[in-house]
Amino acid sequence: MKKNLVIVESPTKAKTITKFLGRNYKVMSSFGHVRDLPKNDLGVDTENDFAPKYVIPTKSRKVASELKKAAKDAEVIYFASDEDREGEAISWHLKEMLNIDPKRTRRITFHEITGTAIKKALENPRDIDNHLVDAQQARRVLDRLVGYKLSPFLWRKVARGLSAGRVQSVVVRLIVEREREIGEFKPQEYWSIEALLHRQNDTETFVAKLHRRDGEILDKFALANEDAAQQVLGDLDGSTWTVKSVEKKTVKKKPLPPFTTSTLQQDANNRFGFSSKQTMVIAQQLYEGIELGDEGSTGLITYMRTDSVNLSDDFVGESRDWLTKNLGNEYLPDVPRRYENKSKGAQEAHEAIRPTSAALHPKIVAKHLDSRQAKLYDLIWRRAVASQMVDAEIDTVTVDTEATNQGRPVYGFRATGSTLVKKGYLEVYQSETKENLLPELDKGDGLLAEKIEPKQHFTEPPPRYTEASLVKTLEENGIGRPSTYAPTISTVVDRGYVEKDGRKLKPTDLATLVNDLLVQHFPNIVDLQFTAKMENDLDDVATGHKDWVPVIRDFYLPFEENLKMKEKEVNKKDVAEESTDEKCELCSKPMIIKIGRYGKFMACTGFPECRNTKAVEGTDGDTTTEATPETDQKCEACGSPMIIKRGRFGPFLSCSGYPKCKTIKSIQKKVGVNCPQCSNGEIIEKKTRKGKTFYACSGYPKCDFALWSRPTGDICPKCKQLMVIAKKDEVKCSGEGCSHTQPIT
């Protein structure tokens, strides 16, 4: 009897789905895309309606062959890739590659990997949505045209190895322009005045801030300097203080909607410091399935690439049942909550990110998760369940006081207090709710000023972007889609345009140069409104309101014409070179500052006869450190101090006597683990000639101990060999033949 074939993208997903299907089904993984545009060629026929040329990459050929063989013997082939545009395109590529009778194929989708969802999907198959395929194909072609046409332009005009991208370059622009705002910011001084007050017959104090003068509200900069603040203090000397009014009210605080891709990335970054990429990798693991003991692989959350805040009726019902049993009816609103999508083009049929079951409380599954998975699942579960709870209630008190002194201005000081009187949804999903208690006060009460304190302030520049604030900005401006945020941010970091300073994103010199070049000569590419309009056009393709070829043509024809013009106009020396007063130590010709893929450096104008280069002092580029600082190490060849420089593969030690002495030495990156073989050396991080990282004893060549994975310092309880970091947030034994693994804690 022939079996039905179900094809998904991931082997983990395949494993989870298999347990829900009977013997009549075989589940296989395509390991992502099986076809793509060629790597070393444009792959788009710009003269023939931008027809893409798809190939099967080398890495996918074995999988493609296995899928073809399985499909040939299958009764029905179900394409079960993810339900977004990329998933639809994967299904279409599979169908095209397999080249089988369409009557034998079905497209099924589900946004959670549970038995109920899989059964429902099989009962309701559909055809492949060609509009979604066209939208994804248009995006792929568009990004290929920009990347493969504009990147070589940057190679010729700036430095080889650079890249440009439709969304990537906009992200770089945002970060560069924020850095300029910070650099150009001029602080403005202002003062505030606080009074520590208490009732005449009481010792309990409270703080009130200057709010009014002669009945008029003072703005932030009303007291512009110390003289103005001292004038107020003089006026207040000897004043009579009374309570002018006391206003009490209850403020209701509504729960937040369940997570979308964007809000999940923001909250995970703010709470845990997870990067967007980390968040999506962990969410993917929770979605595809986690081993839950006897229950086997189980999907814990719904699909994590979504811009919808919709929740299924089933989950809403489950949440209300859980809340009733565990917290009581008083935590339930009379009517289930519904949330409206703010994102233009959000797909109502999709759901927000939520647990597959409200009954799977984080404490139940925690023992099966590593620490990061547990944190993210806990966050998702609490946000989704809390979205169906009653409001929190906060009692607020506003106390206005007056300080009067005959013949002087009447000053009003305001104190505010708040008390959480009903936790509501905060019982499940905690957020910052600071309480500030005030003493019981009544209108007309006399007050005494225990202390009056002026405080100096300065306005602060806008903060650098974090991944959370950047994702929020991208979403607000309609740049990219939920699936693009994480890979785009990773790309600009990996390619040297952006550095991470803690959680802050800082542009490199290279980013500033490339951004300015693109802003001047290709303004549409880095224009927020233009990029957002392209996203809207792609949305219209996805809904069938536009054809994809005209959308690409309207962009490409003027882009290509401008590119040809700029090839003639833009001179590399004007863009990437800067004259200096310094002379080359080797040939006495002028030195110039150049910028390459790894930042700024100084080079001799006598190139190629003279190849002298050196670091640029006092810059923050990738190729230098500030003033190339000396170290306490001496050169083994000449005894001069060694200094730190940066090159293509990061920092290294160089003799300060260069160019007379050209000794260089790598900087050892210690991992904090002693060598188990010789006991004398330490394990350090090293790289092969091809740039692959490995870990070896610092005593080489006397000790040849080496590992391909980073050791943790822990010892395997079975064979006593070093444990090393493995994939998917677990550690494994480095001993040959030992299969012991355990989750990272």
Secondary structure, DSSP 8 states (H G I E B T S, - for coil): ---EEEEES-HHHHHHHHTTS-TTEEEEE--S-S-B--TTS--EETTTTTEE--B--GGGHHHHHHHHHHHHH-S-EEE---SSHHHHHHHHHHHHHHT--GGGEEE---SS-SHHHHHHHHHS-B---HHHHHHHHHHHHHHHHHHHHHHHHHHHHT-TT----TTHHHHHHHHHHHHHHHHH----EEEEEEEEEEETT---EEEEEEEEETTEE--TTSS-SHHHHHHHHHHHTT-EEEEEEEEEEEEEE-----B-HHHHHHHHHHHH---HHHHHHHHHHHHH-EE-GGG-EE--B--S--------HHHHHHHHHHHHHHT-GGGS-SS-------STT--TTS--B-BS-TTS-HHHHGGGS-HHHHHHHHHHHHHHHHTTS--EEEEEEEEEEEEE-TTS--EEEEEEEEEEEE-GGGGTS------B------TT-EEEEEEEEEEEEE-------BHHHHHHHHHHTT-S-TTTHHHHHHHHHHTTSEEEETTEEEE-HHHHHHHHHHHHH-TTTT-HHHHHHHHHHHHHHHTTSS-HHHHHHHHHHHHHHHHHHHHHH--HHHHHEEEEEEE-TTT--EEEEEEETTEEEEEETTTTT---EE--TT--STT--TT--EEEEE-TTT--EEEEEEETTEEEEEETTTTT---EEE--EEEEEE-TTTSSSEEEEEE-TT--EEEEETTTTT---EESS-EEEEE-TTT--EEEE-SSSEEEE-STT---EEE--
